[in-house]
């Protein structure tokens, strides 16, 4: 199968929560109010709880407790709330993946690490929507979960990484394309905003020279997260060039600060975004 085939088949298997779709429709309607969006979120107890958890987490560090979804929208912003609802909704859609094909704990650790790095770097360089980059980092490798579901044997082959064989090398060898390619196509199929699917499609610097700061951030964050989570194979700055961070206007100290931030926040963020934390619902 090609990239589109995997995405179409995955779209038949994995379904986004209705609230994610409705919130997107409301955001696209200029007549929508914050209360309209809050009402949709409040109808889904799992998503409502998650929005409040995230709003009151260390990711934001607001001085006062946020107790309502309407207040969360006021403080964080409409688009940012949608990005967070999307992140939860997609992770939730994949909650029943077979845990015996690949190391799912490591999968989510790398995804959340990449998300945290993206958010930190986006804020560091002054981008307006750091949550959008957080979502891109979290979802860039969804293709691996698609492969676990639809072709577990290929998924195992692509998971056999080593110091000599990076994930991208194995994906190109066994599939002819990357997991990021599948991720991007699936996000398009789901009607996710094209700016997110476009950034995800350009995750790999060796495949797609970055055209803007958002793409530069995800490419840098991807390598840092990959190296950090797979330290038994890769050095922390492996394959990261000076050009990748200097073109963002930051130095190596800022890169290391981003790593420190992601390591510090990893466990609490995993509790918010890893499907293993959704079982209560």
C-alpha positions as CSV (number, residue, x, y, z in Angstrom):
1,X,0.0,0.0,0.0
2,X,1.1,3.6,-0.5
3,X,0.8,6.5,1.9
4,X,-2.8,7.4,0.8
5,X,-3.9,3.8,1.2
6,X,-2.7,3.6,4.7
7,X,-4.3,7.0,5.6
8,X,-7.7,6.0,4.1
9,X,-7.7,2.6,5.9
10,X,-6.7,4.3,9.1
11,X,-9.5,6.8,8.7
12,X,-11.9,3.9,8.7
13,X,-10.5,2.4,11.9
14,X,-9.6,5.4,14.0
15,X,-12.4,8.0,14.7
16,X,-12.0,11.4,16.3
17,X,-14.3,12.3,19.2
18,X,-17.3,14.2,17.9
19,X,-16.4,17.2,20.1
20,X,-13.1,17.7,18.2
21,X,-15.0,17.9,14.9
22,X,-17.7,20.2,16.3
23,X,-15.1,22.6,17.9
24,X,-13.3,22.9,14.5
25,X,-16.6,23.7,12.8
26,X,-17.4,26.4,15.4
27,X,-14.0,28.0,15.1
28,X,-14.5,28.2,11.4
29,X,-17.8,30.1,11.9
30,X,-17.2,33.8,12.6
31,X,-20.5,34.0,14.4
32,X,-19.4,31.6,17.1
33,X,-19.0,32.8,20.7
34,X,-16.7,31.4,23.4
35,X,-19.8,30.1,25.2
36,X,-20.7,28.1,22.1
37,X,-17.3,26.4,22.1
38,X,-17.4,25.8,25.8
39,X,-20.8,24.2,25.6
40,X,-19.6,21.6,23.1
41,X,-16.6,20.8,25.2
42,X,-18.7,20.6,28.4
43,X,-20.9,18.0,26.7
44,X,-17.9,15.6,26.6
45,X,-16.8,15.0,30.2
46,X,-13.5,13.4,29.2
47,X,-12.5,16.4,27.0
48,X,-13.8,18.9,29.5
49,X,-11.7,17.3,32.3
50,X,-8.7,17.2,30.0
51,X,-9.0,20.9,29.1
52,X,-9.2,21.9,32.7
53,X,-6.2,19.6,33.6
54,X,-4.1,21.1,30.9
55,X,-5.1,24.7,31.7
56,X,-4.0,24.2,35.3
57,X,-0.9,22.2,34.5
58,X,2.8,23.3,34.6
59,X,2.5,23.9,30.9
60,X,0.9,27.3,31.6
61,X,1.6,28.1,35.2
62,X,-1.3,30.5,35.6
63,X,-1.4,32.1,39.1
64,X,-5.1,31.3,39.7
65,X,-7.0,28.0,39.3
66,X,-9.1,27.8,36.1
67,X,-12.4,26.2,37.0
68,X,-14.5,26.5,33.8
69,X,-13.9,25.8,30.2
70,X,-15.1,29.3,29.3
71,X,-12.4,30.8,31.5
72,X,-9.8,28.5,29.9
73,X,-10.8,29.8,26.5
74,X,-10.6,33.4,27.7
75,X,-7.1,32.9,29.1
76,X,-5.5,30.5,26.5
77,X,-7.4,31.5,23.4
78,X,-9.8,29.8,21.0
79,X,-7.3,28.4,18.6
80,X,-5.1,27.1,21.4
81,X,-8.0,25.4,23.1
82,X,-8.8,23.7,19.8
83,X,-5.2,22.6,19.4
84,X,-5.3,21.0,22.9
85,X,-8.7,19.4,22.3
86,X,-7.3,18.0,19.0
87,X,-4.2,16.6,20.8
88,X,-6.3,14.8,23.3
89,X,-8.8,13.6,20.7
90,X,-6.2,12.1,18.4
91,X,-4.4,10.4,21.3
92,X,-7.7,9.1,22.5
93,X,-8.5,7.7,19.1
94,X,-5.4,5.5,19.3
95,X,-5.9,4.3,22.9
96,X,-6.6,0.7,21.9
97,X,-3.5,0.0,19.9
98,X,-1.9,-3.4,20.4
99,X,0.9,-2.8,23.0
100,X,2.9,-5.9,22.0
101,X,4.0,-4.8,18.5
102,X,6.2,-1.8,19.3
103,X,7.2,-0.1,22.6
104,X,4.2,2.2,23.1
105,X,5.6,3.8,26.2
106,X,8.7,4.9,24.2
107,X,6.4,6.0,21.4
108,X,4.5,8.4,23.6
109,X,7.6,9.5,25.4
110,X,9.2,10.6,22.2
111,X,6.0,12.2,20.9
112,X,5.4,14.2,24.1
113,X,9.1,15.1,24.3
114,X,8.9,16.4,20.7
115,X,5.8,18.3,21.6
116,X,7.3,20.0,24.6
117,X,10.4,20.9,22.7
118,X,8.3,22.4,19.9
119,X,6.3,24.5,22.4
120,X,9.4,25.7,24.2
121,X,11.3,26.6,21.0
122,X,8.2,28.3,19.5
123,X,7.9,30.5,22.6
124,X,11.7,31.1,22.6
125,X,11.6,32.5,19.0
126,X,8.4,34.4,19.6
127,X,5.9,32.5,17.4
128,X,2.2,33.4,18.2
129,X,0.8,29.9,18.4
130,X,3.1,27.6,20.4
131,X,0.2,25.2,21.0
132,X,0.0,24.5,17.3
133,X,3.7,23.4,17.3
134,X,3.0,21.3,20.4
135,X,0.3,19.5,18.5
136,X,2.6,19.0,15.5
137,X,5.2,17.5,17.7
138,X,2.8,15.2,19.5
139,X,1.2,13.9,16.3
140,X,4.2,13.8,13.9
141,X,4.7,10.1,14.2
142,X,1.1,8.9,14.2
143,X,2.0,6.8,11.1
144,X,3.7,4.4,13.4
145,X,0.5,3.6,15.2
146,X,-1.3,3.3,11.9
147,X,1.3,0.8,10.8
148,X,1.0,-1.2,14.1
149,X,-2.7,-1.5,13.4
150,X,-2.6,-2.2,9.6
151,X,0.7,-3.9,9.1
152,X,2.3,-5.0,12.4
153,X,5.1,-7.0,10.7
154,X,6.3,-3.9,8.9
155,X,6.0,-1.9,12.1
156,X,8.3,-4.3,13.9
157,X,10.9,-4.1,11.1
158,X,10.8,-0.3,11.3
159,X,11.1,-0.3,15.1
160,X,14.4,-2.2,15.0
161,X,16.5,0.9,15.3
162,X,20.2,1.0,16.2
163,X,23.1,3.4,16.1
164,X,23.5,2.6,12.4
165,X,19.8,2.5,11.5
166,X,17.7,5.5,12.3
167,X,13.9,5.3,12.3
168,X,13.7,7.3,9.1
169,X,16.2,5.0,7.4
170,X,14.2,1.9,8.3
171,X,10.9,3.5,7.3
172,X,12.3,4.4,3.8
173,X,13.9,0.9,3.5
174,X,10.8,-1.1,4.4
175,X,8.0,1.2,3.3
176,X,9.4,3.7,0.8
177,X,8.1,6.6,2.8
178,X,8.1,8.0,6.3
179,X,5.6,7.7,9.2
180,X,5.4,11.5,9.0
181,X,4.0,11.1,5.5
182,X,1.2,8.9,6.7
183,X,0.6,11.2,9.7
184,X,0.2,14.2,7.4
185,X,-2.2,12.4,5.1
186,X,-4.4,11.1,7.9
187,X,-4.6,14.6,9.5
188,X,-5.7,15.9,6.1
189,X,-8.3,13.2,5.8
190,X,-9.7,14.1,9.2
191,X,-10.0,17.7,8.1
192,X,-7.4,19.0,10.5
193,X,-6.1,22.5,9.7
194,X,-3.7,22.3,6.8
195,X,-1.1,24.4,8.6
196,X,-0.7,21.5,11.0
197,X,-0.6,18.7,8.4
198,X,1.9,20.7,6.3
199,X,4.3,21.1,9.2
200,X,4.0,17.4,10.1
201,X,4.7,16.4,6.5
202,X,8.1,18.3,6.7
203,X,9.3,16.8,10.0
204,X,12.5,15.4,8.5
205,X,15.2,17.9,7.6
206,X,17.0,15.3,5.3
207,X,13.8,14.9,3.3
208,X,12.4,18.5,3.2
209,X,14.5,21.6,3.7
210,X,12.6,23.9,6.1
211,X,10.8,26.8,4.5
212,X,9.8,28.7,7.6
213,X,10.4,28.9,11.4
214,X,7.7,26.4,12.2
215,X,9.3,23.7,10.0
216,X,12.7,24.5,11.4
217,X,11.4,24.0,14.9
218,X,9.8,20.6,14.3
219,X,12.8,19.4,12.5
220,X,15.1,20.4,15.4
221,X,12.7,19.1,18.0
222,X,12.3,15.8,16.2
223,X,16.0,15.1,16.3
224,X,16.4,16.2,19.9
225,X,13.5,14.1,21.1
226,X,14.7,11.1,19.1
227,X,18.2,11.3,20.5
228,X,17.0,12.1,24.1
229,X,14.6,9.1,24.2
230,X,17.0,6.7,22.5
231,X,20.2,7.8,24.3
232,X,21.5,4.2,24.1
233,X,21.9,4.7,20.3
234,X,22.3,8.4,19.7
235,X,24.2,11.3,21.3
236,X,22.0,14.2,22.5
237,X,23.0,16.5,19.6
238,X,23.4,13.8,17.0
239,X,22.6,15.0,13.5
240,X,21.7,18.5,14.9
241,X,23.7,21.1,12.9
242,X,24.5,24.7,14.0
243,X,22.5,25.9,11.1
244,X,19.4,24.3,12.4
245,X,19.3,26.3,15.6
246,X,21.2,29.4,14.5
247,X,18.8,30.0,11.7
248,X,16.1,30.3,14.4
249,X,18.2,33.0,16.1
250,X,19.1,30.8,19.1
251,X,22.3,29.2,20.4
252,X,23.3,25.9,21.8
253,X,22.6,27.0,25.3
254,X,19.0,27.7,24.3
255,X,18.8,24.2,22.8
256,X,20.0,22.7,26.0
257,X,17.5,24.8,28.0
258,X,14.8,23.4,25.8
259,X,16.0,19.9,26.6
260,X,16.0,20.6,30.3
261,X,12.5,22.0,30.0
262,X,11.2,18.9,28.2
263,X,12.9,16.5,30.6
264,X,11.4,18.4,33.6
265,X,7.9,18.5,32.2
266,X,7.9,15.0,30.6
267,X,6.2,12.9,33.2
268,X,3.5,15.4,34.0
269,X,2.8,15.9,30.3
270,X,2.7,12.2,29.7
271,X,0.0,12.0,32.3
272,X,-2.0,14.5,30.3
273,X,-1.5,13.2,26.8
274,X,-0.6,9.5,26.8
275,X,-3.6,7.3,26.2
276,X,-2.7,5.2,29.3
277,X,-3.9,8.1,31.4
278,X,-7.4,8.0,29.6
279,X,-8.5,4.7,31.1
280,X,-10.6,6.4,33.7
281,X,-12.9,7.5,31.0
